[in-house]
Amino acid sequence: MLIFIQLDSKRADTVFAMLRDGGFTKNQSKILAMLEQVSDVGLPEFTLYLGMSSSRASESLKTLLRTGYIMAMDVKYVMGKGRSRRIYRLKMPIEEILSDSRRRVAVMITYRNNIDP
């Protein structure tokens, strides 16, 4: 069951650019920019609307889940038989994600540079 999604392309482009500058990959940035505008999105919508393969989208979603920026829920639209559907949603606003990702990069850089001779 695909969901019709209408995005504000200017806002999505702005968020995408900010996320790319924040150190996210292209696919992660696309996914986060889409989730910023649409609350509940499944894997088929990511592949259809963002033009990426399901394996690339799945890989990026797993990384974002591991870092704690998004959450996944299993939802069943029709009661009874049939599979439930995995839906993804942001855990925090984009601004917090950006500030958190910059902190993680800063900590990683300082850690690498503090090597004693």
N, C-alpha and C positions, 0 to 999 in steps of 0.2 A: 504494500500500500504506500505509494509515493504521495508526498505532501507538496502542494503547490506553494512555492516560496517566492516572495517578491522582496528583493534587497535594494537598499539605497546604495547605488554603485559608488557615489562620491565618498560616502562615509566608509564603505568597505575598502576603497582604495587608500584612504587616509589611514585607517587602522592597519591595513596590510603593510604600508610603508613604515609605520611606527614599529610594528612587530619585527619586520626585517632588520630595521636599525637596532632593535633590541637583541638581536642574535638568534632569532628563530629561523628555522628553515622555511623555504617557500611554501611547502605543503602545510606545515604547522601554522604558518601565518594565514594561509587561506582558510583553514578550518576555524581558527580562533576568530577571524574577521566575520565569518558566517555565523558562528555561534553567538557573537556579540549582538547580532540583529535578530536571530531566530532562536528561541529558547530550547526547543526539543528537536533534534535532528538525528536521523539514522544514517547508517553507512550508504544506502542507496542514494540518498539525497546528496551526500558529499560527492559521490562519484559522478552523478548526473550534472549537478549545478557547478561544480568546481573543475570538472574535466580531468579528473585524475583516476587512475586505476584503483580498484578496490583494495589491492594489496598495498599500494602506497598510502592510501587513506587509512587503512587499518594499522599500518606501521606507525604513522604519525599520531593516530589516536592513542595507541598504546604508550607512546612516549609522553604524550600530554597527560594521560592518566597516571603514569608513573611519577611525573613531576608534581601532580596534584592540582593542575590548572583546570581540569574538567572532571566530570563524574559521569558514570554510566548507570543506566537503570534498565531493567527488563520490564517492558510494558506489553500487556496483552490487550489488543483492541476489541477482540470478539471473545466472549466467554465460551468455554467448552474446548473442543479439540483445536489443535493448531499450535504453532510455535509462538512464543512471545518474541517481541522485537526489542533490540537493544537501542536505546536512545541516549544521546550525549547532550550534556548541558554544562555551561560554565560554572565553576565553583566560586569565582570572584570576578569583580569588574575588570575590564581590560586595563585600566590604569594601574590597578594593583598587580596584575600579571606583569606589566612592563617594569614596574619598580622592583618587583621580586626578581625578575630575570636579570636586571642590571646588577642587583646585589649579588646574585649567584656568580655572575661573570667577574665582578670585582674581587670577590673572595677567592675564586679560582686563580686569577692572575696574581694576586698577592701571595697565595700559597706557593705557586710555582717559582716566584722570584725570591722567596726567603730560603734559599738553599745555602747552608753553611759550607764554606770551602774546607 
